[in-house]
Structures are given as C-alpha cells and as structure tokens.
Amino acid sequence: MRRFVTLLLALCMALSLTACGGSDTTETTTDEETTQTEGTEAQTDTSDIPGLEDGVFTVGMECAYAPYNWTQMDDSNGAVPISNVPGAYANGYDVMIAQKICDAYGWELEVVSSAWDSLTPAVQAGTMDANIAGQSMTADRMAEVDMAGPYYYATIVCVTTKDSPYASATSIADLAGGTCTAQSGTIWYDSCLPQIENANLLAPAETAPAMIMQLQTGTVDFICTDMPTAMGAVAKDDSLVILNFSGTDGDFQFATEEERAENVNIGISVQKGNTALKDAIDAVLSTMTEDDFNTLMDEAIAVQPEV
C-alpha cells in the first residue's frame, strides 16, 4: 500500500511539473505575441498626431497643376472626390503620394481644392493637415511651415513652341529679350526669369494651365516651370518643346548648391511644430527611392487629361 501511495505521489508531482512547464511556455509565447502586437500598434497608432485624431488626412492642393494634381469628373485611375467641389475628383502625382501615406497608416484621404496663394495660410490655420501640391522647399516657405520630404526632385526648365526662334536655345543667354512668364508665387517667376537679360517679363499666371495657355496662344515666347509640369504639357501638346539647361554653365544660377537644392526639392507642408505628422510622412517617403518617385510621376503623366 505504501508503495502504491509513493508511486501515486510521484505521478502527481510529474503531472504537476508538466502542467507548470506547459503554462510557462504558453505565458512566454503570449508575452512575446503581446510585445510584438504592442510594437506594431506603436508603429501604426497615429491617433495622437494633431489633426489626425479622426483618422482623416485633409490635404490641400490646387487640383489644377498637372501632372502634380488636376480635376476630373469621374473616379477613374484612382481619383478621389474633392470635398469642396461636389461631383469633381482629384488625381495626379500628389494624390498618388497622399494615398500611399494614408494606406500606410489606415487614414482616410480628404482632398480640398485651394488656390495656390491660399495653401500655406490654410496649413498655418490648421484648416489643412498638409499641402501636397508641388511646393518647393524654399527657405522662405519653410519659415512659414514645416516640410516633410522631398517627395520629388524637380529640374527647372523652360518651355517654348517648336516653331519659335527660341526653340534652339542652349542657355538662358539665348533667351535674351524674349517675352515670358511663369506661375505666381514660384521661384520660376521670382528668381529664374529675372536672370534672363532684357526679358519682357509679363504678369505672373495664376495657375499652371493659365501659364501654358499663354504659351500656346502666342502671348509669350516661353515659360519657366519644373520638369514634371513641362513633361505633362508636352505629352498633351506636341507643338511644345522643353529647353533644359541643367548641368551646364548656361543654366539658371543660385548662390549656393544648397540654395539650388531647396528650389528644386519638392516637399509636403505641415503646420509649424507638428513634428509628429512631419515624421510620420517622412517615414513613408523614406521607403521610396528617386526612381520610385520618377516611376510614379510617369504614371501620373500617362493618365493626365488634356491640358
């Protein structure tokens, strides 16, 4: 009997140890899974970002600046509704970038159409969470807002017509005396065109389409813009030609390479001090290369509507 009791006690102890061992393993696995889950949530939980508490990323753009952004009347090619223009949809490179950011964090994208000169004040006032609108990362602009990016690297070029006497220009010196313009509030108008000797600089155009229209109608001899805008215009009008002087002594000049970079790097504006949102956007952009940006821009140019 004693031997039976001893064996029974030993068996109970063995079962107890086995059960404890199983419990420890389960608890360890659960702890690891919890840690992993908490880590994932820490990377994707953005509810504490100012302006994003509701999970809606409100983005301002002109919706009239192809191929960065434009307006169309259906949702083809991934277009999204323009919240303040019923029945209209926004598409373009900026919309594609905005959607990538939203997809990364599970945000809902809201696009608001805004005039170029109203974009920065809207971010400053908190009406927009961000502007994704083809804005250069200039020192002046970054004194007013913080900027994530770059999300594109844009070369400064001129555009003229194929039958223009300026079509064979190989430097800005060859553009001397020409009648020209660019979009208002841009370095193209404020810094670049004034470098052309004896240029007849007309009043700036309110929008990129208006600038291109002035060239197409013969109001100006050439315009100054960035490469994506020029490529988009040429893709829809084969009478136009791009004048690209970059990398030559005949290019537009800046005081330093740093100044040149800030004028060709395109960034995303957020409210001053909203570091959490800037960092969240930069985290997404950092996963993309310059080739990725160029490929996406090519996609935008391919689907843009007629100018």
N, C-alpha and C positions, 0 to 999 in steps of 0.2 A: 504493500500500500504506500509506504513511504517513498519507494522507488517510483511509483506511478505519479505521486504528488510532485516529486522532484522533476520528473520529465514534463509534467504539465506546466509547472512554473517556468521551466526553461523555454518551452514552446511559447508561452505567453510573452516572455521577455523578447524572444526573437521577433514575434509578430509586432510587438510594440516598437522595437527598433526599426523594423522595416517600414512601419507606418510613419514614424518620425522622419526617416530618411526620405520617403516619398513626399511628405509635407514640406520639407526643406527645399527639395528640388522644385516643387510647384511654386513655392513662395519666391524662390530665386528667379525663376522664369518670369513670374508675374511682375516682380520688381523691375526686371530688365525691360519687359514689354512696356511697363508703365513709364520707365525712364525714356525709352525710345519714343513713346507716344507723346510724352511731355515735350521732348526735344523737337518733334515735328510741329506740335502746336506752337512752340516758341518761335519757330521759323515762319509760320504762316499766320499767326494771330496778329492782325493789324488793327484791332478794334480800338486801340489806344492812340492811333495816329490822328492828330487833329484834322477834322474834316471828313474822315473816313469811318466815323463811328457807325454810320448807317450802312456801310458796305457799298456805297455808291461813289464812284470815282468821276467827279464832274470836271470835264476837260473843255477848255476854250480853244477855238480856232476860227479862222475866217470862213472856212468852208467855201473858199473861192481862190485857192492858191495852189492849183495843180502843178506838179503831182503830189505835193505835200498833203493837200486836202482840197476837197471840192464838194459840191452839192449835186445829187442826182435824185430822180423821182421814184426810185424803187430800191429794194434791198439787195440787188444783185452784187455778186463779187464780195460779199461780206460787209456791205454798207450797213450803217446803224442809223436809227432815227435821230434827227436833230430836234432836241427837246423844245426849243423855242420857235421852230418853224414847222407847223403841222403838215404832214404829208411829204416832207422832204427828208432825205437821208444823206449822211456824210460818208465819204470814203477817201482813200488815199493813203500815202505812207504814214502820216500822223495817226490816222485811225488804226492802221495795222499795228503800229507800235503801242498805241494806247490799249488795244485789245490784248496784246501779248502781256502787258503789265497786269491787266485785270485778270487774265487767265491764271497768272502765277499766284495770285492772292485770293481768287474767288470773288473779286469785286464785280459789280455791275457797272458797265460803262455808260455814262451820260455825256453826250456831245452837245455843246452850246455854241451857236454861231455868234461871232462877235467881230466888230470892226477892228482892224489892226491896232489902231491907237487906243482902243479900249481894253486890249488884252491884259497889259500889265496892271492897270488900275483895278481890274476885276480880281486878279490874284492877290493884290495888296489888300483889297477889301474883304477877301475870303469868299467872294461870290463864286469863284472857280477854285477847285483844288489845285489845278495845274493848267498851264498852257502848253499844248504840244502843237506848235504852229510854225515850225521852220524858223525859229528865232535864233539869231547869232548870239554867242556867249560873250558879248562885249562887256568891257569894264563898266560902262555907263549903265547897261541893263542890270548887271549883277550888283550894282549899288542899290538897285530898287527891289530886286527879288533874288532868291537863291535859285541856282540852276543845277539840275542833275544832267549827267551826260558827259561827253557828247553822245547823241544818238544818230548823228550823221556828220560826215566831213565833206564840206561843200567847197568846190573851187569857184572862184569869181571869174565870170566870163562876160563877154558882150555878145549880142545877137543882132544881126542885120539881115537884109534880103540878099538873095543870090545875085540879083542884077544891080546891087548897089556898088558905087565906086569904092566903098569901104570893105567889100567882101574879100579882098586880097590882103587886108591889113595883117601885119605880122607883129605889131606892137602898138601900144597906146599912142605912140608918136604918129602913127599913120592915121589916127582918128582925129587929128587936129582940125579944128574948125567945124566939126560935124554938129548937127542938131541932135540932141539926145535927152533921155530922161530915165528914171528908174522909179521904183515904188517909194512912197513916202515913209519916213521913219526907218530907213535902212542905211547901212554903211555904203551900199552901192551909190546911193544918191548923195549922202553927206560926205563921204570920204574918197570914193573912187572916181566918179565922173569929174569932180573939180580938178583932178590931176591931168586931165586932157587939155592941152594948150588951145586957147581960144575956142573952147567948146561953147556951143549955144545951148545952154542948159535950161530946158523948159521946166515948168512947174512939175512937181512930182505927181505920179499917178496914185490914186487912192488904193488901187488893187493891182495884183499881178496881171489879171486878164485885161484891165484897162491899159496897162503899160504895153502889153503885147499888141493890143488893138491899135495903139498909136503907131507902132512899127508897121503893122500890116496895112494901115491906111495911108502911109507915107507922111504922117505928121512929124515923125522923127527919122533920122538916118540909122540910128542904132539905139539899143537899150543896154543897160548893165544889170546883171542878175547873177544868180548862182547856177551851177551846172545842172542840178535836177530840174529847175524851172525852165532852163534853156532846152534841155533834152525833151521835156514834156511838150514844149511849144513846137519844136522841130518835128517831133513824132506825129503831130497833128497837122502840120503845115510844111510841106516840102519846099516851099519857096524861101524858107528861112535857113540861115546858116550860123553856126556858132563860131565865135572868134575866141580862141583860148590861148592866152599868152602866158599861162602859168609855167613857172620854171625857167623863164627867160628874163633877160635884163629889161625887156620891154613890157613887163607885167606891171600891174598896179603896185605901188610901193607902200610899205608900212615901216614905222620907225624901228621896230624890232621883229624878230620871228615870233616872239610871244604875242605881240600885237596882231600879227598876221593870223596866228592860230586862233585867237579869240574872235576874230572876224569871220573865219571860215568854219569853225566848230559850231554845230547846231545843238542847242540844249533845250531842256524842259524846265519851264519856270514854275516855282512854287513860292509860297509866301515866305518872307524873311523869317528865319528862325524855326521853320518847320523841318527840322533836321530829320525827324523820323520818316517823313514822307520822301524827302530827298534820298535818304539812304535806301529806302525800300525800292524806289525807282532805279537807283544806281545798281542795286543788287541784281535786278533783272537785266539791265543793259550790259552789265559786266559779263554775262554769259554769251554775249553776241560779239562777233568779230566785225572788222570793217567790211570784209567780204559778205558777211551776213547782211549788213546794212545795205550794201550795194545791190545784193540779190533781191532784197525786199523792195528797194526803190525801183528796180527794173520791173518787178511785178506790178507796182503801182502805175508806172508809166504805160505798161501794156494794157491796162484796163481803164485808164482815164478817159473821160468823154471828150468830145470835140471842144477846143478852146472857144 
